[in-house]
Amino acid sequence: MRIRKLAAIDIGSNAVRMLINYVYEEEGKEPVFNKTSLVRMPVRLGHDVFTEGKISDSTLDRIVDAMKSYALMMKVYGIEHYKACATSAMREAKNGKHIIKIVEKKSGIKIDIIDGKTEAEMLFSAGLNQFLEKDQPYLYVDVGGGSTELTYLKNKKVEASKSFPVGTVRLLENKEESDVFPNMQKWISEHLGNETIDLIGAGGNINHVYKYSGVKLGLPMSVTYTNRHHRILKSLTTEERMQNYNMKPDRADVVVYALEIYNKVSKWAHSKKIYVPKIGLSDGIIRWLYDEIKEK
């Protein structure tokens, strides 16, 4: 058996995550992906970018410290290959390209800024197929800090995909564009029509809501539940959400915005259920990285 030691770094608008994955290879068998460690740091690039248009010096210092920490962790784990991807906030930052040069110089970690289409493709490649039923259409919804990716899936294939510039941190800062929700509704109507479609939710916020929903693992949450839970969370202060639902501070202040997006999308897509397979961008990055290096 050969063991590949890989790492994926997801630099989002709200947090920076590193997933360490061991891949077990045995001749004549499919590779086995083993999640070994997942670390999350609340850097919140989106606060700077969505309010000032660029990443501040103080936030740059935090990114560099986070990347140095990840570089040391990869050394301890004996990581052979890694891939680091930055999404919405870094895409929109006026100084985004300058920032990644500084980060690479100080930490040794090279960062790729990916567009919304690539982000959606990575998410879909993260083993999502095993959760899909043939002939059943789905709308895959990934709510991030700065953007929301919608992917219409049918017969286990991508029919259409689009990234919208609205996310939890952007809504928290009141920096969303006035036409973003009408544009999202229009896109859903054009591609889904009046079809009733189940949602597949991705992202840390929907994962957290699912964890505390009481729903048995693998079964979907009802949209009735997410609407009711949204109302409950909105009635609480950030501190009360932290205490009552064991949330981190940087989740407690944005979770209501994530549910707002999910509930709007579910209404426009006539959805009754949301499946939450707990697959994130870091899982997709691992799969892309493995495809790049598996013949080496």
Secondary structure as GFF3:
##gff-version 3
##sequence-region A 1 296
A	DSSP	beta_strand	2	11	.	.	.	ID=ss1
A	DSSP	beta_strand	16	25	.	.	.	ID=ss2
A	DSSP	beta_strand	32	41	.	.	.	ID=ss3
A	DSSP	alpha_helix	45	52	.	.	.	ID=ss4
A	DSSP	alpha_helix	57	77	.	.	.	ID=ss5
A	DSSP	beta_strand	81	86	.	.	.	ID=ss6
A	DSSP	alpha_helix	88	92	.	.	.	ID=ss7
A	DSSP	alpha_helix	96	107	.	.	.	ID=ss8
A	DSSP	beta_strand	111	113	.	.	.	ID=ss9
A	DSSP	alpha_helix	116	124	.	.	.	ID=ss10
A	DSSP	three_ten_helix	128	131	.	.	.	ID=ss11
A	DSSP	beta_strand	138	143	.	.	.	ID=ss12
A	DSSP	beta_strand	148	154	.	.	.	ID=ss13
A	DSSP	beta_strand	157	164	.	.	.	ID=ss14
A	DSSP	alpha_helix	168	172	.	.	.	ID=ss15
A	DSSP	alpha_helix	180	192	.	.	.	ID=ss16
A	DSSP	beta_strand	198	202	.	.	.	ID=ss17
A	DSSP	alpha_helix	204	211	.	.	.	ID=ss18
A	DSSP	beta_strand	221	222	.	.	.	ID=ss19
A	DSSP	alpha_helix	223	234	.	.	.	ID=ss20
A	DSSP	alpha_helix	238	245	.	.	.	ID=ss21
A	DSSP	alpha_helix	249	252	.	.	.	ID=ss22
A	DSSP	alpha_helix	255	268	.	.	.	ID=ss23
A	DSSP	beta_strand	273	275	.	.	.	ID=ss24
A	DSSP	alpha_helix	281	293	.	.	.	ID=ss25
###
